[in-house]
Amino acid sequence: QKMKESRPRSSVIDQIAADVATLYGYSVELADYFLKFFAPAEAIEFFEANEEDRPTTIRTNTLKTKRRDLAQALIARGANVDPVGEWTKVGLVVKESSVPIGATPEYMAGHYMLQSAASFVPAMALNPLPGEKVLDMAAAPGGKSSHLAQLMKNTGTLFSNDAKRDRCTPLMSNFHRLGVTNVVVLNLDGRRLPHMLPKLDRVLLDAPCTGVGIIARDPQVKSKRTVEDFVQQSSLQKELLAAAIDCVDANSKTGGFIVYSTCSLAVEENEAVVDHALKVRHVKLVPLGIGGGEGGKDFGSEGVSSYRDMRFHPSMKLTRRYYPHRHNMDGFFVAKLQKVSNEIPERVKKDRRKTNEQVQHWDESKWTSEFMDQAMDFEEGATDGDLKETSKKKAKKAKAAAAAAAASGGSGAASSQDSKGEAGSSKEVPKAKQKENTAKPQPWGKKLKKSKKLALKKERLGISSEDAPAPQAAAEKEKEKGDAGGAKGKVKVEKKKKKGGGSAGDEKGVSGPPKKKAKTGGPPPSPSSSSKKNQKPKMALEAENGTSRSSPRLSPAGKPVSLSGPSGASKGKEEKQTAETKGRGKTVLKPKAKKGVKESGSKRLITKKKAPVGASSGEPKQKPKK
């Protein structure tokens, strides 16, 4: 009727939540949560079911007796018991009893355990096999752990852990009463267990929760729990579930399974925790395998795959929920995971589903008129391959092009200097500019081929493969020059001045930059003998001809001597000076063979420094430094 009055739905839900809080004793926030989780009519059924007591159920301990024998013994004592359902073979429902069920001789002998029907499901879903290594991470008071030992037939190893020490006492007393002998009780934080236990076959985690599924047994939950408690508790549950997964060995031949369960109906503590585990670990959801449902499916309601603004993995339907108003059981959630790999992902898997609002998807809604009318500029001559290139590749290509341009610029400068030398310029090239042209670094890369590296090296040294004469042509050219100038040798030796100087040509006719006048008073070299083609660096020619800065050639007077090229005038002057000094025994001519040069006519002029006055003839002769 209120909806027909054209009131907004939100105001109607708020009014119902206030009424539920007044009638049933819930907090307004918790009542509003369940009104939005269920339909309003089903939510009222849920509230009504929590006001009634759940039926008492017991689990038969097959380590000591059978369910049929136990049922007959209890009926003989005045109890009315029936099987819980087709999905379990060990459960009994106690409808009426004239004696306390928790004080019978059968109970004291350990023939059965008082346990809710919903808590049978986690141990049945884990289904441990005899001889396996199993862990119950939150075991107290021992109902699920004793069930696991029962399924393992008291073989293998069962680790039962609880973080609270005072809860370990009833845990051990129940094990003694039920006759469990394959158990090891631990009192540790569950998050530390992966570093303390060996790899296990199966792990059960009945995580600590807010308990909103067992309101019928604990009415205080109605008023003391809020939505904020759901979020805070889920952070601890995520850590415990990740630790439980790390304890399991994915390569186990019979195991590799983890069961996660809570006695809560909050989505934040159930589906959200499992969905987080699917992102941070290599696991997948599998069916529980308990049967008892329609069409051979598992007994219970399917898990929630979407709630409000939350979206979960589609396989969340394999999880099971149990409600008081649907199954007449405590509210419970059970999920079974199988570990695929022991590796831990380095980062959380991203949710790229269309249902995720944080992921932007391109569809027809983006085709606005403003976007469709927008003009796009492309480079002229660009191909599809160019458009697909990333910014990294473009930057790399631009860098390589700039390096190639710099290399070509350096070679252009060297060629312009050569042309000036051929014109017969008598001016000396500045040292800074010469050093820049000869020693400019080239951007050699590892990816360049060997031939390209060689070409760049020649450009760096000022040698051009095109301008370099062939060996025969060079020999003929030298012969012609020698005949014209009356030269006797074919080797040109570079002489160093005291403060630096040019370089003389080698056997190929390559000469250095123009030199200044020598201090000895000789005539300057003719322009024809100072060709600038194929100029080599100064240090390279010095190393080739055996001269260096530290060992200049000196005349008898102690001054540096400059040997000119093969011109006639300079050669005659040299012969005259040699004849004069030869009589005094201070200058000699010694032939010296050189690689790649004929020995005939190749001589090197070597001068000796005049000994100081008063020096004894036995003193060692001064040798030039090498």
HUSUL-V229694 format. One record per residue. N is the residue number from 1. PSI is psi as a letter, one per 20 degrees, with the letter a starting at -180 (NA if undefined). OMEGA is omega as a letter, one per 20 degrees, with the letter a starting at -180 (999 if undefined). Layout:
# HUSUL-V229694
n={N,N}
psi={PSI,PSI}
omega={OMEGA,OMEGA}
This chain:
# HUSUL-V229694
n={1,2,3,4,5,6,7,8,9,10,11,12,13,14,15,16,17,18,19,20,21,22,23,24,25,26,27,28,29,30,31,32,33,34,35,36,37,38,39,40,41,42,43,44,45,46,47,48,49,50,51,52,53,54,55,56,57,58,59,60,61,62,63,64,65,66,67,68,69,70,71,72,73,74,75,76,77,78,79,80,81,82,83,84,85,86,87,88,89,90,91,92,93,94,95,96,97,98,99,100,101,102,103,104,105,106,107,108,109,110,111,112,113,114,115,116,117,118,119,120,121,122,123,124,125,126,127,128,129,130,131,132,133,134,135,136,137,138,139,140,141,142,143,144,145,146,147,148,149,150,151,152,153,154,155,156,157,158,159,160,161,162,163,164,165,166,167,168,169,170,171,172,173,174,175,176,177,178,179,180,181,182,183,184,185,186,187,188,189,190,191,192,193,194,195,196,197,198,199,200,201,202,203,204,205,206,207,208,209,210,211,212,213,214,215,216,217,218,219,220,221,222,223,224,225,226,227,228,229,230,231,232,233,234,235,236,237,238,239,240,241,242,243,244,245,246,247,248,249,250,251,252,253,254,255,256,257,258,259,260,261,262,263,264,265,266,267,268,269,270,271,272,273,274,275,276,277,278,279,280,281,282,283,284,285,286,287,288,289,290,291,292,293,294,295,296,297,298,299,300,301,302,303,304,305,306,307,308,309,310,311,312,313,314,315,316,317,318,319,320,321,322,323,324,325,326,327,328,329,330,331,332,333,334,335,336,337,338,339,340,341,342,343,344,345,346,347,348,349,350,351,352,353,354,355,356,357,358,359,360,361,362,363,364,365,366,367,368,369,370,371,372,373,374,375,376,377,378,379,380,381,382,383,384,385,386,387,388,389,390,391,392,393,394,395,396,397,398,399,400,401,402,403,404,405,406,407,408,409,410,411,412,413,414,415,416,417,418,419,420,421,422,423,424,425,426,427,428,429,430,431,432,433,434,435,436,437,438,439,440,441,442,443,444,445,446,447,448,449,450,451,452,453,454,455,456,457,458,459,460,461,462,463,464,465,466,467,468,469,470,471,472,473,474,475,476,477,478,479,480,481,482,483,484,485,486,487,488,489,490,491,492,493,494,495,496,497,498,499,500,501,502,503,504,505,506,507,508,509,510,511,512,513,514,515,516,517,518,519,520,521,522,523,524,525,526,527,528,529,530,531,532,533,534,535,536,537,538,539,540,541,542,543,544,545,546,547,548,549,550,551,552,553,554,555,556,557,558,559,560,561,562,563,564,565,566,567,568,569,570,571,572,573,574,575,576,577,578,579,580,581,582,583,584,585,586,587,588,589,590,591,592,593,594,595,596,597,598,599,600,601,602,603,604,605,606,607,608,609,610,611,612,613,614,615,616,617,618,619,620,621,622,623,624,625,626}
psi={h,h,h,i,j,k,q,q,h,h,h,g,g,h,h,h,g,h,g,g,h,g,g,i,j,q,q,h,g,h,g,h,g,h,h,h,g,r,q,h,g,h,h,h,h,g,h,h,h,i,i,q,q,q,q,p,q,q,p,p,n,i,h,h,r,q,h,g,h,g,g,h,h,h,h,h,j,k,q,o,q,q,q,g,r,i,i,q,j,i,q,q,p,o,g,q,p,i,q,p,h,j,j,q,h,h,g,h,i,k,i,r,p,o,q,q,h,h,i,h,g,g,h,h,h,g,m,q,q,p,i,r,o,q,p,o,h,n,h,q,j,j,g,h,g,h,g,g,h,g,h,i,k,k,r,b,p,o,o,o,q,p,h,p,h,i,i,h,g,h,g,h,h,h,g,g,h,i,k,p,i,k,q,o,p,q,m,r,p,h,i,i,h,h,i,h,q,r,p,r,h,q,p,p,o,n,q,p,a,i,k,i,i,l,h,h,h,n,i,h,h,h,h,i,q,r,h,h,h,g,g,g,h,h,g,h,h,g,g,g,h,h,h,h,h,h,h,q,o,h,j,p,h,i,c,k,q,p,p,p,q,q,l,q,j,p,h,h,i,e,h,h,g,g,h,h,h,h,h,i,q,m,r,q,q,r,q,h,k,i,a,i,a,p,k,j,r,q,p,r,q,q,r,p,i,p,o,d,j,p,p,r,q,h,j,i,i,i,r,q,q,p,q,h,i,g,j,l,r,q,p,q,p,p,q,p,q,p,p,h,q,i,q,p,q,h,r,p,p,q,o,k,q,h,i,o,h,i,p,p,p,o,a,i,h,i,m,r,h,h,g,h,i,p,q,p,p,q,q,p,j,p,r,h,h,h,h,i,q,r,h,g,h,g,h,g,g,h,g,h,h,h,g,h,h,h,g,h,h,g,h,h,h,g,h,h,h,g,h,h,h,h,i,k,p,i,q,p,p,q,g,g,h,g,h,h,h,h,k,p,q,q,m,p,q,h,i,q,r,h,h,h,g,h,g,h,h,h,h,h,i,k,p,p,h,h,i,p,q,q,g,g,h,h,g,h,h,h,g,g,h,h,g,g,i,k,q,h,r,i,p,p,p,p,p,q,r,g,k,r,a,a,q,r,q,a,i,j,j,p,r,a,r,q,q,r,p,q,i,i,j,r,q,q,q,q,h,h,i,l,q,j,q,l,p,q,q,g,h,g,h,g,h,h,i,j,q,r,h,i,m,q,p,q,r,h,i,j,q,q,p,p,p,r,a,k,q,g,g,h,h,g,h,g,h,g,h,g,h,g,h,h,h,i,k,i,p,q,p,p,q,p,q,q,p,j,p,q,h,p,i,o,q,p,p,p,q,p,p,p,q,q,p,i,q,q,i,i,q,q,q,p,q,q,q,NA}
omega={r,r,a,r,r,r,r,a,a,r,r,r,r,r,r,r,r,r,r,r,r,a,a,r,r,r,a,a,a,r,r,r,a,r,r,r,r,r,a,a,r,r,r,r,r,r,r,a,r,r,a,r,r,r,r,r,r,r,a,r,a,r,a,a,r,a,a,r,r,r,r,a,a,r,r,r,r,r,r,a,r,r,a,a,a,a,r,a,a,a,r,r,r,a,r,r,r,r,r,a,a,a,r,r,r,r,a,r,r,r,r,a,r,a,r,a,a,a,r,a,a,a,r,r,r,r,r,a,r,r,a,r,a,r,r,a,r,a,a,j,r,r,a,r,r,r,r,r,r,r,r,r,r,r,a,r,r,r,r,a,r,a,a,a,a,r,r,a,r,r,a,r,r,r,r,a,a,r,r,a,a,a,r,a,a,r,a,r,a,a,r,a,r,a,a,a,r,r,a,r,a,r,r,r,r,a,r,a,a,r,r,r,a,r,r,r,a,a,a,r,a,a,a,a,r,r,r,r,r,a,a,a,a,r,r,a,r,r,r,r,r,r,r,r,a,r,a,r,a,a,r,a,a,a,a,a,r,r,r,a,r,r,r,r,a,a,a,a,a,a,a,r,r,r,r,r,r,a,a,r,r,r,r,r,r,r,a,r,r,a,r,a,r,r,r,r,r,r,r,r,a,r,a,r,r,r,a,a,a,r,a,a,a,r,r,r,r,r,a,r,r,a,r,a,r,a,a,a,r,r,a,r,a,r,r,a,r,a,a,a,r,r,r,a,a,r,a,r,a,r,a,r,a,a,r,a,a,r,r,a,a,r,a,r,r,a,r,a,r,r,a,a,a,a,r,a,r,r,a,r,a,r,r,r,r,a,a,a,r,a,r,a,a,r,r,r,r,r,r,r,r,r,r,r,r,r,r,r,r,r,r,r,r,a,r,r,r,a,r,a,a,a,r,r,a,a,a,r,r,a,a,a,r,r,a,a,a,a,a,a,r,a,r,r,a,a,r,a,a,r,r,r,a,r,r,r,r,r,r,r,r,a,r,a,a,a,a,a,r,a,a,a,r,a,r,a,r,a,r,a,a,r,a,a,a,a,r,a,r,a,r,a,a,r,r,r,a,a,r,r,a,a,r,a,r,a,a,a,a,a,a,r,a,a,r,r,r,a,a,r,r,r,r,a,a,r,a,a,a,r,a,a,r,a,r,r,a,a,r,r,r,r,a,a,r,r,r,a,a,a,r,r,a,r,r,r,a,r,r,a,r,r,a,a,a,r,a,a,a,a,r,r,a,a,a,r,a,a,a,a,a,r,a,r,a,a,r,r,a,r,r,a,r,a,r,a,r,a,a,r,a,a,r,r,a,a,r,r,a,a,r,a,r,a,r,a,a,a,r,a,r,a,r,r,r,999}
